[in-house]
Each structure stands twice: as structure tokens, then as C-alpha cells.
Amino acid sequence: MRGKTHCTIGILSTIQACILFKIPISIFNLVLAAIFSILPDLDESNSTISNVFLKQDASKLILKIVIYIINFAIFFISLKINNNNFFLSSIVTFIAIMVLESKINHILLRKILLSLTLILLSLCLFFIKVKIYFVIFFLMLASFPWLKHRSFSHSIFAIIVIYFLLKQIEIIYN
């Protein structure tokens, strides 16, 4: 399924549940349903939700910047270690460039940045003293990009965790 399909099913399920349980249909419920219905695809590098967090062109630019910064650091560290031997430092840096460009790619960088963003969000929530299960939930989301698609994020355990979180939101907001 694509993100649009996830979103549509989530919104329609919310409307159906509201009708079934005689809960007023609100924009807040529909937006929340839309967001939570596309979260299981966070583990896919070209998913709707991951593209919202990080556009492909932006992550390619960041990838180039990261590789250049690492290479400059390697060059200057190598100069320092090799007693300002420019030739040897250039060779070390050239080898590092080849290794880095073969190992660090767009998808890996997307995973790293998405995970770090969600971990940072978790830390912010923790420091502003939000309930711990919200922090755990965002930490769980931070692991999704590293998992195989349709594994944990599409499991019954993930559904239980999301249900528990939604139940807590329901309790907080009556």
C-alpha cells in the first residue's frame, strides 16, 4: 500500500469508529488518524511520511556536505599525524573519499537523519516532562527506518503500542 492508501483507510476507519461509538467527528480526530495511519511506513525510505521529514534533494545536499566535512577533517588530522606531510595526507584523504562515498549513501543518510530527529524530539519531550510513554513512542519511531519494511511497524505489537498511546491521549483529553 502507498501512503495515500494508508491515510485514506485511517481516516475512513476513524469516521466509522466515530459513528459506531457515537463520538463526534472532529478535525482533530481526522488529522490524528491520518498521521497515525501513515506512521507504519516510516521504515520505508521513499514513504510519504519520511519524505515529509526529509526531501530527497535536501538529503542529497546534506550527504555531499557531510562527506566533504568528514574528508576535510580526515585531511587535517592526517596532516597533523603525518608531521605536515602533504603528499601522504592527500593519499589518505583520497582513500577515505573512496571508502566514504561507497559506504555512505542517500538512503543511509536519510535513516540517520530521520532517527536523530525523532530521538531529539523524544529528548525534548522528556525534558519538558511529558508522560514517559510519549517519549518511548517517539524512540520506537526512531528505530523504524532501520527495520525491514513490513516487519515491526506492521506487527500486532505496534498496533498495541499505538492503541495504548491513543488511549492515553483519550484519557488526557476526555
PLY file of the C-alpha trace (Angstrom):
ply
format ascii 1.0
element vertex 174
property float x
property float y
property float z
element edge 173
property int vertex1
property int vertex2
end_header
0.00 0.00 0.00
1.07 3.56 -0.61
0.91 6.43 1.90
-2.27 7.81 0.35
-3.98 4.45 0.80
-2.82 4.21 4.43
-4.10 7.73 5.07
-7.48 7.11 3.40
-8.06 3.89 5.31
-7.09 5.58 8.58
-9.49 8.48 8.05
-12.34 6.24 6.90
-11.78 3.91 9.87
-11.91 6.89 12.23
-15.16 8.12 10.72
-16.62 4.62 11.01
-15.46 4.28 14.63
-16.91 7.70 15.49
-20.26 6.70 14.01
-20.18 3.29 15.67
-19.27 4.60 19.14
-21.32 7.81 18.84
-18.26 10.06 19.15
-18.42 13.46 17.44
-16.29 13.57 14.29
-13.74 16.34 14.63
-10.91 17.69 12.51
-8.51 16.82 15.36
-9.57 13.14 15.23
-9.23 13.02 11.44
-5.79 14.67 11.41
-4.58 12.39 14.20
-5.91 9.35 12.30
-4.19 10.49 9.11
-0.84 10.94 10.87
-1.01 7.66 12.75
-2.12 5.73 9.67
0.98 6.70 7.68
3.46 6.17 10.54
3.87 2.42 9.87
5.57 3.30 6.58
8.23 5.35 8.35
10.57 2.39 7.88
10.44 2.79 4.08
12.95 5.26 2.68
10.60 6.55 0.00
7.45 6.66 2.12
5.13 9.63 2.33
5.94 10.38 5.97
9.69 10.06 5.53
9.55 12.39 2.52
7.69 14.94 4.66
10.52 14.88 7.19
13.33 14.92 4.65
13.08 15.76 0.96
15.32 13.75 -1.37
17.13 16.78 -2.81
17.82 18.14 0.67
19.22 14.84 1.91
21.46 14.54 -1.17
22.84 18.02 -0.48
23.35 17.15 3.19
25.08 13.93 2.08
27.58 15.90 -0.01
28.19 18.37 2.82
28.71 15.56 5.35
31.17 13.76 3.07
33.14 16.98 2.41
33.29 17.86 6.11
34.47 14.36 7.01
37.08 14.47 4.24
38.40 17.87 5.33
38.62 16.60 8.90
40.47 13.47 7.75
42.88 15.58 5.67
43.75 17.97 8.50
44.01 15.18 11.09
46.24 13.27 8.68
48.41 16.38 8.20
48.79 16.67 11.96
49.57 12.96 12.43
52.00 12.81 9.50
54.00 15.88 10.56
52.58 18.11 7.82
53.42 15.62 5.05
51.06 16.95 2.36
51.58 14.06 -0.08
50.85 11.30 2.44
47.84 13.19 3.84
46.45 13.61 0.32
46.71 9.87 -0.32
45.00 9.06 3.00
42.22 11.54 2.23
41.75 10.18 -1.29
41.36 6.63 0.08
38.93 7.93 2.71
36.86 9.65 0.00
36.59 6.39 -1.94
35.57 4.42 1.15
33.10 7.04 2.41
31.38 7.52 -0.93
30.95 3.77 -1.31
29.60 3.29 2.22
27.57 6.45 2.90
24.65 6.86 0.52
21.45 8.82 0.31
19.29 6.13 1.96
21.69 5.62 4.88
21.85 9.36 5.50
18.03 9.60 5.40
17.81 6.84 8.02
20.37 8.55 10.24
18.78 12.00 9.99
15.23 10.71 10.49
16.26 8.66 13.52
18.24 11.54 15.02
15.28 13.91 14.50
12.93 11.55 16.33
15.46 10.93 19.11
15.88 14.70 19.52
12.09 15.05 19.68
12.00 12.33 22.34
14.63 14.12 24.40
12.75 17.41 24.11
9.55 15.72 25.26
11.42 14.11 28.14
12.94 17.42 29.28
9.60 19.23 29.21
8.25 16.45 31.42
5.75 14.89 29.01
4.40 11.47 30.00
7.09 8.82 29.52
5.01 6.69 27.13
5.04 9.55 24.59
8.84 9.65 24.83
9.04 5.87 24.41
6.69 6.04 21.44
8.93 8.53 19.59
12.01 6.48 20.47
10.23 3.49 18.98
9.54 5.53 15.82
13.26 6.38 15.65
14.01 2.68 15.17
11.56 2.24 12.26
13.91 3.46 9.48
16.40 0.72 10.43
13.89 -2.12 10.34
12.93 -4.20 7.36
9.77 -2.86 5.73
6.55 -4.50 6.92
8.27 -6.01 9.92
7.84 -4.49 13.39
5.99 -1.37 12.23
3.30 -3.56 10.66
3.04 -6.02 13.56
0.37 -6.58 16.18
2.80 -5.24 18.81
2.99 -1.88 17.02
-0.81 -1.77 16.89
-0.97 -2.41 20.64
1.58 0.34 21.34
-0.34 2.81 19.15
-3.62 1.79 20.81
-2.09 2.38 24.26
-0.82 5.81 23.20
-4.18 6.79 21.73
-5.90 5.57 24.89
-3.63 7.84 26.95
-4.48 10.78 24.69
-8.16 9.96 25.13
-7.77 9.90 28.92
-5.88 13.21 28.91
-8.40 14.99 26.69
-11.51 13.14 27.90
0 1
1 2
2 3
3 4
4 5
5 6
6 7
7 8
8 9
9 10
10 11
11 12
12 13
13 14
14 15
15 16
16 17
17 18
18 19
19 20
20 21
21 22
22 23
23 24
24 25
25 26
26 27
27 28
28 29
29 30
30 31
31 32
32 33
33 34
34 35
35 36
36 37
37 38
38 39
39 40
40 41
41 42
42 43
43 44
44 45
45 46
46 47
47 48
48 49
49 50
50 51
51 52
52 53
53 54
54 55
55 56
56 57
57 58
58 59
59 60
60 61
61 62
62 63
63 64
64 65
65 66
66 67
67 68
68 69
69 70
70 71
71 72
72 73
73 74
74 75
75 76
76 77
77 78
78 79
79 80
80 81
81 82
82 83
83 84
84 85
85 86
86 87
87 88
88 89
89 90
90 91
91 92
92 93
93 94
94 95
95 96
96 97
97 98
98 99
99 100
100 101
101 102
102 103
103 104
104 105
105 106
106 107
107 108
108 109
109 110
110 111
111 112
112 113
113 114
114 115
115 116
116 117
117 118
118 119
119 120
120 121
121 122
122 123
123 124
124 125
125 126
126 127
127 128
128 129
129 130
130 131
131 132
132 133
133 134
134 135
135 136
136 137
137 138
138 139
139 140
140 141
141 142
142 143
143 144
144 145
145 146
146 147
147 148
148 149
149 150
150 151
151 152
152 153
153 154
154 155
155 156
156 157
157 158
158 159
159 160
160 161
161 162
162 163
163 164
164 165
165 166
166 167
167 168
168 169
169 170
170 171
171 172
172 173
